[in-house]
Amino acid sequence: MRVMKWSMIALAVAAGTSQMAIASSQSESKGFIEDSQLSVKTRMLYFSRDFRNVPSSEQSRAEETGLGFLGTYESGFTQGTVGFGVDAIGMLGLKLDSGKGRAGTGQFPTGSDGRSEDSFSEGGGAVKMRISDTVLKYGTQFTAMPVLATDDSRLLPETVEGFLLTTNEIKGLEVNAGRFTALNAQSQSYHDSIGGLDDDRLKNPGLTQADVIGGTYALTDNLSSSVYYSHVEDHFRKWYGNINWALPISDNQGLVFDFNIYDTKSIGDNRTGAYRTRGGELDNTAFSLSGAYNIGAHTFTLAYQALSGDGDYAYGIDGGGSIFLANSIARSDFNAEDEKSWQARYDLNFAEFGVPGLTFMTRYARGTDAKTRTTDDGKEWERDIDVKYVLQEGAAKDLSFRVRQATYRSGDGVYYGSPSIDELRLIVEYPLSIL
């Protein structure tokens, strides 16, 4: 699941405030080695789910701890009119604690005996070329487009394989176009491990082909918009639109309004076996509107989200992060057929009180009118708490500690799996820049 990140909004708006570049990125290249970057991020994740009110014959708890390493190398570009370079990704996941009766958090591959594997790894590379401010990359990479976004909610992130063209030739405008043919899951290491998202994964394995095009444009210093289109072969096509408006009120006050909309329709072989559709096909519209008011250290947010048409909002074969809707939160997405949901959220930044790096967030979301295979009036609610602290200086600068707790309830089977879940994640991350 995916929550629209305010950092992405800020980047889009900031693009409109930047000055016109005198020279292109390629003309300022220092060289293949000189502009290289090498980094390693370590993540330790304790993840537990307490499944409430389940029969005694079913698993009542999932609880595992893992240690992940993500290494990325990005070369610079060779000098000249056309620059060339390479990127590389290496990942390793280690199981620190688990058990056959506690497996199933989605952190590790599962063996034939039902136990989580002790370790797993993945590696990949990409070649790239740049002309002026346009980059074409082919190979293994991460993506963050609203219609194709790799997920990073477990020990290690998803990766996608294919071509991606990114151009920033016009001030304030970024355009993306790509074709992707493989998507690797967060807890697997074999090629195209996401699977075909249908009733028979062996018959229709993996992502066949996803074509994506779109971009983001900063119309003014405070107003930006995005439009994207994707065509996932034999699954669905999607249109996505976004408008973000930041309205400063004073030096320490401001408003941010964010609107997102998806239009999804089945295509091709209509592999909808894993998507909840009562009519057999997807043909729906999902939108969300949020407003955030910031005053000093405090941010108050209200959001509304609604779906109409046939089926749930579907994603996953196009990346586990391809849901830029306001009410896609820790446990639920509130994305069932015809579901309507609202959210109230509060954020606190302790930097205003002399503790930089410490943040707090809590929110409550409630959904109604969800249509599922068992009801026409499904209801669900979720309450989340998130506390994070990032060291600001010293030898361990950027080391972060995070606690995420979620309580989810539904008596109507709106969410896949258990209707009552208490979830806890303890996350320690340390990003290290080597070059």
Rosetta blueprint (number, residue, H / E / L):
1 M L
2 R L
3 V L
4 M L
5 K L
6 W H
7 S H
8 M H
9 I H
10 A H
11 L H
12 A H
13 V H
14 A H
15 A H
16 G H
17 T H
18 S L
19 Q L
20 M L
21 A L
22 I L
23 A L
24 S L
25 S L
26 Q L
27 S L
28 E L
29 S L
30 K L
31 G L
32 F L
33 I L
34 E L
35 D L
36 S L
37 Q E
38 L E
39 S E
40 V E
41 K E
42 T E
43 R E
44 M E
45 L E
46 Y E
47 F E
48 S E
49 R E
50 D E
51 F E
52 R L
53 N L
54 V L
55 P L
56 S L
57 S L
58 E L
59 Q L
60 S L
61 R E
62 A E
63 E E
64 E E
65 T E
66 G E
67 L E
68 G E
69 F E
70 L E
71 G E
72 T E
73 Y E
74 E E
75 S L
76 G L
77 F L
78 T L
79 Q L
80 G L
81 T L
82 V E
83 G E
84 F E
85 G E
86 V E
87 D E
88 A E
89 I E
90 G E
91 M E
92 L E
93 G E
94 L E
95 K E
96 L E
97 D E
98 S L
99 G L
100 K L
101 G L
102 R L
103 A L
104 G L
105 T L
106 G L
107 Q L
108 F L
109 P L
110 T E
111 G L
112 S L
113 D L
114 G L
115 R L
116 S E
117 E L
118 D L
119 S E
120 F E
121 S E
122 E E
123 G E
124 G E
125 G E
126 A E
127 V E
128 K E
129 M E
130 R E
131 I E
132 S L
133 D L
134 T E
135 V E
136 L E
137 K E
138 Y E
139 G E
140 T E
141 Q E
142 F L
143 T L
144 A E
145 M E
146 P L
147 V L
148 L E
149 A E
150 T L
151 D L
152 D L
153 S L
154 R L
155 L L
156 L L
157 P L
158 E L
159 T E
160 V E
161 E E
162 G E
163 F E
164 L E
165 L E
166 T E
167 T E
168 N L
169 E L
170 I L
171 K L
172 G L
173 L E
174 E E
175 V E
176 N E
177 A E
178 G E
179 R E
180 F E
181 T E
182 A E
183 L E
184 N E
185 A L
186 Q L
187 S L
188 Q L
189 S L
190 Y L
191 H L
192 D L
193 S L
194 I L
195 G L
196 G L
197 L L
198 D L
199 D L
200 D L
201 R L
202 L L
203 K L
204 N L
205 P L
206 G L
207 L L
208 T L
209 Q L
210 A E
211 D E
212 V E
213 I E
214 G E
215 G E
216 T E
217 Y E
218 A E
219 L L
220 T L
221 D L
222 N L
223 L E
224 S E
225 S E
226 S E
227 V E
228 Y E
229 Y E
230 S E
231 H E
232 V E
233 E L
234 D L
235 H L
236 F E
237 R E
238 K E
239 W E
240 Y E
241 G E
242 N E
243 I E
244 N E
245 W E
246 A E
247 L E
248 P E
249 I E
250 S E
251 D L
252 N L
253 Q E
254 G E
255 L E
256 V E
257 F E
258 D E
259 F E
260 N E
261 I E
262 Y E
263 D E
264 T E
265 K E
266 S E
267 I L
268 G L
269 D L
270 N L
271 R L
272 T L
273 G L
274 A L
275 Y L
276 R L
277 T L
278 R L
279 G L
280 G L
281 E L
282 L L
283 D E
284 N E
285 T E
286 A E
287 F E
288 S E
289 L E
290 S E
291 G E
292 A E
293 Y E
294 N E
295 I E
296 G L
297 A L
298 H E
299 T E
300 F E
301 T E
302 L E
303 A E
304 Y E
305 Q E
306 A E
307 L E
308 S E
309 G E
310 D E
311 G L
312 D L
313 Y L
314 A L
315 Y L
316 G E
317 I L
318 D L
319 G E
320 G L
321 G L
322 S L
323 I L
324 F L
325 L L
326 A L
327 N L
328 S L
329 I L
330 A L
331 R L
332 S L
333 D L
334 F L
335 N L
336 A L
337 E E
338 D L
339 E L
340 K E
341 S E
342 W E
343 Q E
344 A E
345 R E
346 Y E
347 D E
348 L E
349 N E
350 F H
351 A H
352 E H
353 F H
354 G L
355 V L
356 P L
357 G L
358 L E
359 T E
360 F E
361 M E
362 T E
363 R E
364 Y E
365 A E
366 R E
367 G E
368 T E
369 D E
370 A E
371 K E
372 T L
373 R L
374 T L
375 T L
376 D L
377 D L
378 G E
379 K E
380 E E
381 W E
382 E E
383 R E
384 D E
385 I E
386 D E
387 V E
388 K E
389 Y E
390 V E
391 L L
392 Q L
393 E L
394 G L
395 A L
396 A L
397 K L
398 D L
399 L L
400 S E
401 F E
402 R E
403 V E
404 R E
405 Q E
406 A E
407 T E
408 Y E
409 R E
410 S L
411 G L
412 D L
413 G L
414 V L
415 Y L
416 Y L
417 G L
418 S L
419 P L
420 S E
421 I E
422 D E
423 E E
424 L E
425 R E
426 L E
427 I E
428 V E
429 E E
430 Y E
431 P E
432 L E
433 S E
434 I L
435 L L
